[in-house]
Amino acid sequence: MAIDVYGRSIELSENGYLVNTDDWDRDVASALAAADDIDLGERHWDVLDYLRDEFFNNNGNQPNNRAILKEMSRRWGRKVDNKEIFDLFPGNPSKQAGLIAGLPESRRKGGY
């Protein structure tokens, strides 16, 4: 399976995750999000940047929904609730955002 992003063919796993994390850039993220009918805005990018930073700079850590809520509350300067994160990424924030962020598929169960 693959997607075309500005003339580049990006290989995806059978579950839609990037086969090669080095293929990721913001255009690829936008294409992956569009496939899920998500139009990425500033708050989406905050979550995606956080997930990528945690994965690539914290020994492959893939934060769960609770960790995402805590970090976005810190970054946005107010309490963020589960509904707000699910409004951004309705297909389970930690997994759907991880896919869009170009991370490998998470093998952990649950999201909270």
Jmol script that loads the backbone (N, CA, C; Angstrom):
load data "model"
ATOM      1  N   MET A   1       0.859  -1.175   0.000  1.00  0.00           N
ATOM      2  CA  MET A   1       0.000   0.000   0.000  1.00  0.00           C
ATOM      3  C   MET A   1       0.904   1.237   0.000  1.00  0.00           C
ATOM      4  N   ALA A   2       0.465   2.276  -0.668  1.00  0.00           N
ATOM      5  CA  ALA A   2       1.266   3.503  -0.741  1.00  0.00           C
ATOM      6  C   ALA A   2       0.348   4.704  -0.950  1.00  0.00           C
ATOM      7  N   ILE A   3       0.878   5.875  -0.616  1.00  0.00           N
ATOM      8  CA  ILE A   3       0.185   7.123  -0.929  1.00  0.00           C
ATOM      9  C   ILE A   3       1.129   7.973  -1.767  1.00  0.00           C
ATOM     10  N   ASP A   4       0.544   8.828  -2.590  1.00  0.00           N
ATOM     11  CA  ASP A   4       1.323   9.731  -3.415  1.00  0.00           C
ATOM     12  C   ASP A   4       1.275  11.118  -2.778  1.00  0.00           C
ATOM     13  N   VAL A   5       2.449  11.664  -2.500  1.00  0.00           N
ATOM     14  CA  VAL A   5       2.540  12.997  -1.904  1.00  0.00           C
ATOM     15  C   VAL A   5       3.463  13.828  -2.779  1.00  0.00           C
ATOM     16  N   TYR A   6       2.853  14.738  -3.543  1.00  0.00           N
ATOM     17  CA  TYR A   6       3.611  15.611  -4.440  1.00  0.00           C
ATOM     18  C   TYR A   6       4.609  14.837  -5.294  1.00  0.00           C
ATOM     19  N   GLY A   7       4.125  13.748  -5.903  1.00  0.00           N
ATOM     20  CA  GLY A   7       4.953  12.973  -6.804  1.00  0.00           C
ATOM     21  C   GLY A   7       5.830  11.927  -6.151  1.00  0.00           C
ATOM     22  N   ARG A   8       5.842  11.887  -4.832  1.00  0.00           N
ATOM     23  CA  ARG A   8       6.611  10.855  -4.116  1.00  0.00           C
ATOM     24  C   ARG A   8       5.661   9.741  -3.702  1.00  0.00           C
ATOM     25  N   SER A   9       6.065   8.519  -3.929  1.00  0.00           N
ATOM     26  CA  SER A   9       5.284   7.379  -3.486  1.00  0.00           C
ATOM     27  C   SER A   9       5.798   6.982  -2.101  1.00  0.00           C
ATOM     28  N   ILE A  10       4.904   7.061  -1.110  1.00  0.00           N
ATOM     29  CA  ILE A  10       5.258   6.766   0.276  1.00  0.00           C
ATOM     30  C   ILE A  10       4.649   5.416   0.643  1.00  0.00           C
ATOM     31  N   GLU A  11       5.506   4.456   0.981  1.00  0.00           N
ATOM     32  CA  GLU A  11       5.041   3.111   1.306  1.00  0.00           C
ATOM     33  C   GLU A  11       4.439   3.060   2.705  1.00  0.00           C
ATOM     34  N   LEU A  12       3.269   2.415   2.795  1.00  0.00           N
ATOM     35  CA  LEU A  12       2.557   2.256   4.057  1.00  0.00           C
ATOM     36  C   LEU A  12       2.389   0.778   4.379  1.00  0.00           C
ATOM     37  N   SER A  13       2.279   0.483   5.676  1.00  0.00           N
ATOM     38  CA  SER A  13       1.982  -0.884   6.098  1.00  0.00           C
ATOM     39  C   SER A  13       0.526  -1.195   5.791  1.00  0.00           C
ATOM     40  N   GLU A  14       0.116  -2.415   6.008  1.00  0.00           N
ATOM     41  CA  GLU A  14      -1.280  -2.788   5.755  1.00  0.00           C
ATOM     42  C   GLU A  14      -2.244  -2.030   6.662  1.00  0.00           C
ATOM     43  N   ASN A  15      -1.761  -1.503   7.796  1.00  0.00           N
ATOM     44  CA  ASN A  15      -2.596  -0.714   8.707  1.00  0.00           C
ATOM     45  C   ASN A  15      -2.472   0.787   8.481  1.00  0.00           C
ATOM     46  N   GLY A  16      -1.724   1.194   7.449  1.00  0.00           N
ATOM     47  CA  GLY A  16      -1.637   2.602   7.087  1.00  0.00           C
ATOM     48  C   GLY A  16      -0.499   3.376   7.714  1.00  0.00           C
ATOM     49  N   TYR A  17       0.387   2.715   8.446  1.00  0.00           N
ATOM     50  CA  TYR A  17       1.532   3.378   9.071  1.00  0.00           C
ATOM     51  C   TYR A  17       2.697   3.439   8.089  1.00  0.00           C
ATOM     52  N   LEU A  18       3.548   4.448   8.239  1.00  0.00           N
ATOM     53  CA  LEU A  18       4.724   4.550   7.379  1.00  0.00           C
ATOM     54  C   LEU A  18       5.623   3.342   7.571  1.00  0.00           C
ATOM     55  N   VAL A  19       6.109   2.787   6.470  1.00  0.00           N
ATOM     56  CA  VAL A  19       7.070   1.693   6.548  1.00  0.00           C
ATOM     57  C   VAL A  19       8.426   2.259   6.973  1.00  0.00           C
ATOM     58  N   ASN A  20       8.758   3.441   6.489  1.00  0.00           N
ATOM     59  CA  ASN A  20      10.030   4.092   6.807  1.00  0.00           C
ATOM     60  C   ASN A  20       9.737   5.442   7.460  1.00  0.00           C
ATOM     61  N   THR A  21      10.075   5.584   8.733  1.00  0.00           N
ATOM     62  CA  THR A  21       9.784   6.837   9.447  1.00  0.00           C
ATOM     63  C   THR A  21      10.510   8.032   8.832  1.00  0.00           C
ATOM     64  N   ASP A  22      11.590   7.784   8.095  1.00  0.00           N
ATOM     65  CA  ASP A  22      12.324   8.883   7.444  1.00  0.00           C
ATOM     66  C   ASP A  22      11.546   9.499   6.287  1.00  0.00           C
ATOM     67  N   ASP A  23      10.482   8.836   5.829  1.00  0.00           N
ATOM     68  CA  ASP A  23       9.658   9.383   4.743  1.00  0.00           C
ATOM     69  C   ASP A  23       8.745  10.508   5.223  1.00  0.00           C
ATOM     70  N   TRP A  24       8.626  10.695   6.536  1.00  0.00           N
ATOM     71  CA  TRP A  24       7.677  11.654   7.089  1.00  0.00           C
ATOM     72  C   TRP A  24       8.144  13.096   6.898  1.00  0.00           C
ATOM     73  N   ASP A  25       7.217  13.935   6.528  1.00  0.00           N
ATOM     74  CA  ASP A  25       7.368  15.383   6.618  1.00  0.00           C
ATOM     75  C   ASP A  25       5.954  15.941   6.768  1.00  0.00           C
ATOM     76  N   ARG A  26       5.833  17.242   6.855  1.00  0.00           N
ATOM     77  CA  ARG A  26       4.510  17.832   7.104  1.00  0.00           C
ATOM     78  C   ARG A  26       3.539  17.586   5.949  1.00  0.00           C
ATOM     79  N   ASP A  27       4.044  17.493   4.732  1.00  0.00           N
ATOM     80  CA  ASP A  27       3.171  17.176   3.601  1.00  0.00           C
ATOM     81  C   ASP A  27       2.624  15.757   3.723  1.00  0.00           C
ATOM     82  N   VAL A  28       3.473  14.825   4.133  1.00  0.00           N
ATOM     83  CA  VAL A  28       3.032  13.438   4.334  1.00  0.00           C
ATOM     84  C   VAL A  28       1.999  13.399   5.457  1.00  0.00           C
ATOM     85  N   ALA A  29       2.255  14.127   6.536  1.00  0.00           N
ATOM     86  CA  ALA A  29       1.297  14.171   7.648  1.00  0.00           C
ATOM     87  C   ALA A  29      -0.054  14.699   7.176  1.00  0.00           C
ATOM     88  N   SER A  30      -0.028  15.740   6.388  1.00  0.00           N
ATOM     89  CA  SER A  30      -1.277  16.313   5.877  1.00  0.00           C
ATOM     90  C   SER A  30      -2.027  15.313   5.002  1.00  0.00           C
ATOM     91  N   ALA A  31      -1.295  14.545   4.190  1.00  0.00           N
ATOM     92  CA  ALA A  31      -1.934  13.535   3.345  1.00  0.00           C
ATOM     93  C   ALA A  31      -2.526  12.413   4.189  1.00  0.00           C
ATOM     94  N   LEU A  32      -1.797  11.968   5.202  1.00  0.00           N
ATOM     95  CA  LEU A  32      -2.317  10.919   6.083  1.00  0.00           C
ATOM     96  C   LEU A  32      -3.552  11.411   6.836  1.00  0.00           C
ATOM     97  N   ALA A  33      -3.512  12.660   7.295  1.00  0.00           N
ATOM     98  CA  ALA A  33      -4.654  13.228   8.010  1.00  0.00           C
ATOM     99  C   ALA A  33      -5.854  13.375   7.083  1.00  0.00           C
ATOM    100  N   ALA A  34      -5.620  13.822   5.864  1.00  0.00           N
ATOM    101  CA  ALA A  34      -6.714  14.004   4.902  1.00  0.00           C
ATOM    102  C   ALA A  34      -7.425  12.683   4.623  1.00  0.00           C
ATOM    103  N   ALA A  35      -6.671  11.586   4.644  1.00  0.00           N
ATOM    104  CA  ALA A  35      -7.281  10.269   4.435  1.00  0.00           C
ATOM    105  C   ALA A  35      -8.286   9.944   5.542  1.00  0.00           C
ATOM    106  N   ASP A  36      -8.123  10.565   6.710  1.00  0.00           N
ATOM    107  CA  ASP A  36      -9.057  10.400   7.833  1.00  0.00           C
ATOM    108  C   ASP A  36      -9.978  11.604   7.981  1.00  0.00           C
ATOM    109  N   ASP A  37     -10.054  12.443   6.950  1.00  0.00           N
ATOM    110  CA  ASP A  37     -10.892  13.654   6.967  1.00  0.00           C
ATOM    111  C   ASP A  37     -10.527  14.609   8.096  1.00  0.00           C
ATOM    112  N   ILE A  38      -9.235  14.749   8.358  1.00  0.00           N
ATOM    113  CA  ILE A  38      -8.745  15.681   9.367  1.00  0.00           C
ATOM    114  C   ILE A  38      -7.974  16.775   8.654  1.00  0.00           C
ATOM    115  N   ASP A  39      -8.368  18.024   8.914  1.00  0.00           N
ATOM    116  CA  ASP A  39      -7.668  19.187   8.390  1.00  0.00           C
ATOM    117  C   ASP A  39      -6.781  19.712   9.520  1.00  0.00           C
ATOM    118  N   LEU A  40      -5.479  19.514   9.387  1.00  0.00           N
ATOM    119  CA  LEU A  40      -4.559  19.824  10.486  1.00  0.00           C
ATOM    120  C   LEU A  40      -4.471  21.317  10.768  1.00  0.00           C
ATOM    121  N   GLY A  41      -4.672  21.653  12.035  1.00  0.00           N
ATOM    122  CA  GLY A  41      -4.537  23.018  12.520  1.00  0.00           C
ATOM    123  C   GLY A  41      -3.426  23.094  13.551  1.00  0.00           C
ATOM    124  N   GLU A  42      -3.273  24.252  14.151  1.00  0.00           N
ATOM    125  CA  GLU A  42      -2.185  24.489  15.103  1.00  0.00           C
ATOM    126  C   GLU A  42      -2.187  23.488  16.264  1.00  0.00           C
ATOM    127  N   ARG A  43      -3.348  23.209  16.821  1.00  0.00           N
ATOM    128  CA  ARG A  43      -3.432  22.278  17.957  1.00  0.00           C
ATOM    129  C   ARG A  43      -3.075  20.847  17.536  1.00  0.00           C
ATOM    130  N   HIS A  44      -3.470  20.466  16.323  1.00  0.00           N
ATOM    131  CA  HIS A  44      -3.066  19.151  15.816  1.00  0.00           C
ATOM    132  C   HIS A  44      -1.538  19.054  15.766  1.00  0.00           C
ATOM    133  N   TRP A  45      -0.918  20.114  15.216  1.00  0.00           N
ATOM    134  CA  TRP A  45       0.541  20.103  15.094  1.00  0.00           C
ATOM    135  C   TRP A  45       1.213  20.053  16.455  1.00  0.00           C
ATOM    136  N   ASP A  46       0.633  20.698  17.467  1.00  0.00           N
ATOM    137  CA  ASP A  46       1.196  20.610  18.821  1.00  0.00           C
ATOM    138  C   ASP A  46       1.265  19.154  19.277  1.00  0.00           C
ATOM    139  N   VAL A  47       0.177  18.417  19.054  1.00  0.00           N
ATOM    140  CA  VAL A  47       0.141  17.009  19.452  1.00  0.00           C
ATOM    141  C   VAL A  47       1.137  16.198  18.627  1.00  0.00           C
ATOM    142  N   LEU A  48       1.147  16.402  17.316  1.00  0.00           N
ATOM    143  CA  LEU A  48       2.053  15.648  16.456  1.00  0.00           C
ATOM    144  C   LEU A  48       3.514  15.926  16.789  1.00  0.00           C
ATOM    145  N   ASP A  49       3.845  17.195  17.009  1.00  0.00           N
ATOM    146  CA  ASP A  49       5.225  17.550  17.359  1.00  0.00           C
ATOM    147  C   ASP A  49       5.630  16.914  18.689  1.00  0.00           C
ATOM    148  N   TYR A  50       4.712  16.906  19.652  1.00  0.00           N
ATOM    149  CA  TYR A  50       4.982  16.278  20.945  1.00  0.00           C
ATOM    150  C   TYR A  50       5.247  14.785  20.767  1.00  0.00           C
ATOM    151  N   LEU A  51       4.386  14.103  20.021  1.00  0.00           N
ATOM    152  CA  LEU A  51       4.558  12.664  19.831  1.00  0.00           C
ATOM    153  C   LEU A  51       5.879  12.346  19.131  1.00  0.00           C
ATOM    154  N   ARG A  52       6.223  13.129  18.120  1.00  0.00           N
ATOM    155  CA  ARG A  52       7.489  12.898  17.410  1.00  0.00           C
ATOM    156  C   ARG A  52       8.685  13.164  18.320  1.00  0.00           C
ATOM    157  N   ASP A  53       8.614  14.226  19.097  1.00  0.00           N
ATOM    158  CA  ASP A  53       9.705  14.531  20.018  1.00  0.00           C
ATOM    159  C   ASP A  53       9.889  13.408  21.035  1.00  0.00           C
ATOM    160  N   GLU A  54       8.802  12.930  21.592  1.00  0.00           N
ATOM    161  CA  GLU A  54       8.883  11.840  22.572  1.00  0.00           C
ATOM    162  C   GLU A  54       9.461  10.573  21.945  1.00  0.00           C
ATOM    163  N   PHE A  55       9.032  10.251  20.745  1.00  0.00           N
ATOM    164  CA  PHE A  55       9.495   9.020  20.113  1.00  0.00           C
ATOM    165  C   PHE A  55      10.982   9.111  19.751  1.00  0.00           C
ATOM    166  N   PHE A  56      11.355  10.181  19.086  1.00  0.00           N
ATOM    167  CA  PHE A  56      12.716  10.267  18.568  1.00  0.00           C
ATOM    168  C   PHE A  56      13.741  10.746  19.590  1.00  0.00           C
ATOM    169  N   ASN A  57      13.301  11.422  20.646  1.00  0.00           N
ATOM    170  CA  ASN A  57      14.251  11.949  21.630  1.00  0.00           C
ATOM    171  C   ASN A  57      14.083  11.351  23.024  1.00  0.00           C
ATOM    172  N   ASN A  58      13.211  10.351  23.154  1.00  0.00           N
ATOM    173  CA  ASN A  58      12.976   9.740  24.464  1.00  0.00           C
ATOM    174  C   ASN A  58      12.862   8.217  24.307  1.00  0.00           C
ATOM    175  N   ASN A  59      13.830   7.640  23.617  1.00  0.00           N
ATOM    176  CA  ASN A  59      13.968   6.185  23.536  1.00  0.00           C
ATOM    177  C   ASN A  59      12.731   5.467  23.005  1.00  0.00           C
ATOM    178  N   GLY A  60      12.084   6.027  21.981  1.00  0.00           N
ATOM    179  CA  GLY A  60      10.947   5.366  21.359  1.00  0.00           C
ATOM    180  C   GLY A  60       9.651   5.436  22.144  1.00  0.00           C
ATOM    181  N   ASN A  61       9.567   6.350  23.099  1.00  0.00           N
ATOM    182  CA  ASN A  61       8.351   6.494  23.898  1.00  0.00           C
ATOM    183  C   ASN A  61       7.175   6.920  23.023  1.00  0.00           C
ATOM    184  N   GLN A  62       6.050   6.229  23.183  1.00  0.00           N
ATOM    185  CA  GLN A  62       4.821   6.599  22.479  1.00  0.00           C
ATOM    186  C   GLN A  62       3.757   6.883  23.541  1.00  0.00           C
ATOM    187  N   PRO A  63       3.564   8.161  23.886  1.00  0.00           N
ATOM    188  CA  PRO A  63       2.653   8.538  24.964  1.00  0.00           C
ATOM    189  C   PRO A  63       1.218   8.070  24.723  1.00  0.00           C
ATOM    190  N   ASN A  64       0.553   7.696  25.809  1.00  0.00           N
ATOM    191  CA  ASN A  64      -0.858   7.326  25.725  1.00  0.00           C
ATOM    192  C   ASN A  64      -1.709   8.594  25.818  1.00  0.00           C
ATOM    193  N   ASN A  65      -3.019   8.429  25.734  1.00  0.00           N
ATOM    194  CA  ASN A  65      -3.926   9.581  25.752  1.00  0.00           C
ATOM    195  C   ASN A  65      -3.760  10.427  27.010  1.00  0.00           C
ATOM    196  N   ARG A  66      -3.579   9.780  28.135  1.00  0.00           N
ATOM    197  CA  ARG A  66      -3.434  10.523  29.399  1.00  0.00           C
ATOM    198  C   ARG A  66      -2.197  11.428  29.367  1.00  0.00           C
ATOM    199  N   ALA A  67      -1.094  10.899  28.865  1.00  0.00           N
ATOM    200  CA  ALA A  67       0.132  11.696  28.764  1.00  0.00           C
ATOM    201  C   ALA A  67      -0.055  12.855  27.779  1.00  0.00           C
ATOM    202  N   ILE A  68      -0.780  12.602  26.693  1.00  0.00           N
ATOM    203  CA  ILE A  68      -1.062  13.670  25.722  1.00  0.00           C
ATOM    204  C   ILE A  68      -1.878  14.772  26.382  1.00  0.00           C
ATOM    205  N   LEU A  69      -2.915  14.395  27.139  1.00  0.00           N
ATOM    206  CA  LEU A  69      -3.738  15.388  27.846  1.00  0.00           C
ATOM    207  C   LEU A  69      -2.892  16.237  28.785  1.00  0.00           C
ATOM    208  N   LYS A  70      -2.049  15.581  29.541  1.00  0.00           N
ATOM    209  CA  LYS A  70      -1.215  16.295  30.509  1.00  0.00           C
ATOM    210  C   LYS A  70      -0.271  17.280  29.811  1.00  0.00           C
ATOM    211  N   GLU A  71       0.362  16.828  28.739  1.00  0.00           N
ATOM    212  CA  GLU A  71       1.308  17.702  28.037  1.00  0.00           C
ATOM    213  C   GLU A  71       0.606  18.849  27.318  1.00  0.00           C
ATOM    214  N   MET A  72      -0.539  18.581  26.697  1.00  0.00           N
ATOM    215  CA  MET A  72      -1.250  19.660  25.999  1.00  0.00           C
ATOM    216  C   MET A  72      -1.798  20.669  27.010  1.00  0.00           C
ATOM    217  N   SER A  73      -2.203  20.221  28.186  1.00  0.00           N
ATOM    218  CA  SER A  73      -2.626  21.154  29.241  1.00  0.00           C
ATOM    219  C   SER A  73      -1.466  22.070  29.611  1.00  0.00           C
ATOM    220  N   ARG A  74      -0.265  21.493  29.718  1.00  0.00           N
ATOM    221  CA  ARG A  74       0.916  22.301  30.043  1.00  0.00           C
ATOM    222  C   ARG A  74       1.222  23.277  28.905  1.00  0.00           C
ATOM    223  N   ARG A  75       1.220  22.804  27.680  1.00  0.00           N
ATOM    224  CA  ARG A  75       1.568  23.655  26.536  1.00  0.00           C
ATOM    225  C   ARG A  75       0.532  24.744  26.276  1.00  0.00           C
ATOM    226  N   TRP A  76      -0.731  24.409  26.423  1.00  0.00           N
ATOM    227  CA  TRP A  76      -1.795  25.346  26.095  1.00  0.00           C
ATOM    228  C   TRP A  76      -2.195  26.205  27.282  1.00  0.00           C
ATOM    229  N   GLY A  77      -1.623  25.959  28.458  1.00  0.00           N
ATOM    230  CA  GLY A  77      -1.837  26.802  29.629  1.00  0.00           C
ATOM    231  C   GLY A  77      -3.222  26.709  30.251  1.00  0.00           C
ATOM    232  N   ARG A  78      -3.892  25.581  30.060  1.00  0.00           N
ATOM    233  CA  ARG A  78      -5.217  25.368  30.644  1.00  0.00           C
ATOM    234  C   ARG A  78      -5.495  23.877  30.677  1.00  0.00           C
ATOM    235  N   LYS A  79      -6.480  23.499  31.455  1.00  0.00           N
ATOM    236  CA  LYS A  79      -6.848  22.079  31.536  1.00  0.00           C
ATOM    237  C   LYS A  79      -7.500  21.646  30.224  1.00  0.00           C
ATOM    238  N   VAL A  80      -6.951  20.613  29.627  1.00  0.00           N
ATOM    239  CA  VAL A  80      -7.485  20.046  28.398  1.00  0.00           C
ATOM    240  C   VAL A  80      -8.190  18.747  28.761  1.00  0.00           C
ATOM    241  N   ASP A  81      -9.406  18.578  28.251  1.00  0.00           N
ATOM    242  CA  ASP A  81     -10.131  17.352  28.579  1.00  0.00           C
ATOM    243  C   ASP A  81     -10.059  16.351  27.425  1.00  0.00           C
ATOM    244  N   ASN A  82     -10.460  15.138  27.738  1.00  0.00           N
ATOM    245  CA  ASN A  82     -10.411  14.041  26.786  1.00  0.00           C
ATOM    246  C   ASN A  82     -11.206  14.349  25.517  1.00  0.00           C
ATOM    247  N   LYS A  83     -12.356  14.997  25.667  1.00  0.00           N
ATOM    248  CA  LYS A  83     -13.207  15.317  24.524  1.00  0.00           C
ATOM    249  C   LYS A  83     -12.452  16.194  23.517  1.00  0.00           C
ATOM    250  N   GLU A  84     -11.707  17.159  24.012  1.00  0.00           N
ATOM    251  CA  GLU A  84     -10.985  18.067  23.118  1.00  0.00           C
ATOM    252  C   GLU A  84      -9.942  17.309  22.285  1.00  0.00           C
ATOM    253  N   ILE A  85      -9.243  16.384  22.898  1.00  0.00           N
ATOM    254  CA  ILE A  85      -8.241  15.606  22.175  1.00  0.00           C
ATOM    255  C   ILE A  85      -8.925  14.662  21.180  1.00  0.00           C
ATOM    256  N   PHE A  86     -10.050  14.063  21.593  1.00  0.00           N
ATOM    257  CA  PHE A  86     -10.803  13.191  20.675  1.00  0.00           C
ATOM    258  C   PHE A  86     -11.444  13.993  19.549  1.00  0.00           C
ATOM    259  N   ASP A  87     -11.773  15.250  19.776  1.00  0.00           N
ATOM    260  CA  ASP A  87     -12.278  16.091  18.695  1.00  0.00           C
ATOM    261  C   ASP A  87     -11.187  16.323  17.635  1.00  0.00           C
ATOM    262  N   LEU A  88      -9.940  16.420  18.093  1.00  0.00           N
ATOM    263  CA  LEU A  88      -8.824  16.599  17.160  1.00  0.00           C
ATOM    264  C   LEU A  88      -8.523  15.307  16.407  1.00  0.00           C
ATOM    265  N   PHE A  89      -8.503  14.193  17.132  1.00  0.00           N
ATOM    266  CA  PHE A  89      -8.157  12.887  16.571  1.00  0.00           C
ATOM    267  C   PHE A  89      -9.203  11.867  17.013  1.00  0.00           C
ATOM    268  N   PRO A  90     -10.343  11.810  16.308  1.00  0.00           N
ATOM    269  CA  PRO A  90     -11.465  10.980  16.742  1.00  0.00           C
ATOM    270  C   PRO A  90     -11.200   9.478  16.701  1.00  0.00           C
ATOM    271  N   GLY A  91     -10.193   9.035  16.003  1.00  0.00           N
ATOM    272  CA  GLY A  91      -9.918   7.605  15.898  1.00  0.00           C
ATOM    273  C   GLY A  91      -8.982   7.089  16.963  1.00  0.00           C
ATOM    274  N   ASN A  92      -9.048   7.576  18.168  1.00  0.00           N
ATOM    275  CA  ASN A  92      -8.182   7.287  19.320  1.00  0.00           C
ATOM    276  C   ASN A  92      -6.914   8.125  19.187  1.00  0.00           C
ATOM    277  N   PRO A  93      -6.835   9.193  19.940  1.00  0.00           N
ATOM    278  CA  PRO A  93      -5.751  10.166  19.779  1.00  0.00           C
ATOM    279  C   PRO A  93      -4.338   9.583  19.752  1.00  0.00           C
ATOM    280  N   SER A  94      -3.982   8.737  20.686  1.00  0.00           N
ATOM    281  CA  SER A  94      -2.595   8.277  20.714  1.00  0.00           C
ATOM    282  C   SER A  94      -2.257   7.448  19.480  1.00  0.00           C
ATOM    283  N   LYS A  95      -3.190   6.665  19.001  1.00  0.00           N
ATOM    284  CA  LYS A  95      -2.915   5.824  17.831  1.00  0.00           C
ATOM    285  C   LYS A  95      -3.077   6.593  16.520  1.00  0.00           C
ATOM    286  N   GLN A  96      -4.170   7.312  16.362  1.00  0.00           N
ATOM    287  CA  GLN A  96      -4.390   8.047  15.116  1.00  0.00           C
ATOM    288  C   GLN A  96      -3.349   9.156  14.952  1.00  0.00           C
ATOM    289  N   ALA A  97      -3.087   9.892  16.010  1.00  0.00           N
ATOM    290  CA  ALA A  97      -2.068  10.946  15.930  1.00  0.00           C
ATOM    291  C   ALA A  97      -0.687  10.341  15.697  1.00  0.00           C
ATOM    292  N   GLY A  98      -0.415   9.186  16.298  1.00  0.00           N
ATOM    293  CA  GLY A  98       0.857   8.505  16.067  1.00  0.00           C
ATOM    294  C   GLY A  98       1.042   8.124  14.609  1.00  0.00           C
ATOM    295  N   LEU A  99      -0.024   7.640  13.988  1.00  0.00           N
ATOM    296  CA  LEU A  99       0.018   7.294  12.569  1.00  0.00           C
ATOM    297  C   LEU A  99       0.323   8.539  11.740  1.00  0.00           C
ATOM    298  N   ILE A 100      -0.399   9.617  11.997  1.00  0.00           N
ATOM    299  CA  ILE A 100      -0.210  10.867  11.244  1.00  0.00           C
ATOM    300  C   ILE A 100       1.167  11.464  11.508  1.00  0.00           C
ATOM    301  N   ALA A 101       1.698  11.242  12.720  1.00  0.00           N
ATOM    302  CA  ALA A 101       3.028  11.745  13.078  1.00  0.00           C
ATOM    303  C   ALA A 101       4.143  10.900  12.473  1.00  0.00           C
ATOM    304  N   GLY A 102       3.775   9.827  11.782  1.00  0.00           N
ATOM    305  CA  GLY A 102       4.778   9.004  11.119  1.00  0.00           C
ATOM    306  C   GLY A 102       5.488   8.030  12.026  1.00  0.00           C
ATOM    307  N   LEU A 103       4.885   7.714  13.169  1.00  0.00           N
ATOM    308  CA  LEU A 103       5.500   6.785  14.111  1.00  0.00           C
ATOM    309  C   LEU A 103       5.097   5.350  13.775  1.00  0.00           C
ATOM    310  N   PRO A 104       5.889   4.376  14.243  1.00  0.00           N
ATOM    311  CA  PRO A 104       5.491   2.980  14.047  1.00  0.00           C
ATOM    312  C   PRO A 104       4.200   2.687  14.813  1.00  0.00           C
ATOM    313  N   GLU A 105       3.507   1.662  14.387  1.00  0.00           N
ATOM    314  CA  GLU A 105       2.260   1.287  15.058  1.00  0.00           C
ATOM    315  C   GLU A 105       2.551   0.881  16.495  1.00  0.00           C
ATOM    316  N   SER A 106       1.792   1.473  17.423  1.00  0.00           N
ATOM    317  CA  SER A 106       1.948   1.170  18.845  1.00  0.00           C
ATOM    318  C   SER A 106       1.370  -0.208  19.132  1.00  0.00           C
ATOM    319  N   ARG A 107       2.064  -0.959  19.924  1.00  0.00           N
ATOM    320  CA  ARG A 107       1.617  -2.298  20.279  1.00  0.00           C
ATOM    321  C   ARG A 107       0.943  -2.342  21.653  1.00  0.00           C
ATOM    322  N   ARG A 108       0.910  -1.193  22.356  1.00  0.00           N
ATOM    323  CA  ARG A 108       0.307  -1.207  23.686  1.00  0.00           C
ATOM    324  C   ARG A 108      -1.203  -1.248  23.565  1.00  0.00           C
ATOM    325  N   LYS A 109      -1.835  -1.770  24.595  1.00  0.00           N
ATOM    326  CA  LYS A 109      -3.296  -1.876  24.599  1.00  0.00           C
ATOM    327  C   LYS A 109      -3.874  -0.688  25.331  1.00  0.00           C
ATOM    328  N   GLY A 110      -5.093  -0.344  24.964  1.00  0.00           N
ATOM    329  CA  GLY A 110      -5.760   0.768  25.645  1.00  0.00           C
ATOM    330  C   GLY A 110      -5.136   2.089  25.277  1.00  0.00           C
ATOM    331  N   GLY A 111      -5.749   3.147  25.717  1.00  0.00           N
ATOM    332  CA  GLY A 111      -5.221   4.445  25.366  1.00  0.00           C
ATOM    333  C   GLY A 111      -5.190   5.390  26.531  1.00  0.00           C
ATOM    334  N   TYR A 112      -5.555   4.909  27.697  1.00  0.00           N
ATOM    335  CA  TYR A 112      -5.625   5.810  28.842  1.00  0.00           C
ATOM    336  C   TYR A 112      -5.057   5.201  30.047  1.00  0.00           C
TER     337      TYR A 112
END
end "model"
wireframe off; spacefill off
backbone 0.3
color backbone group
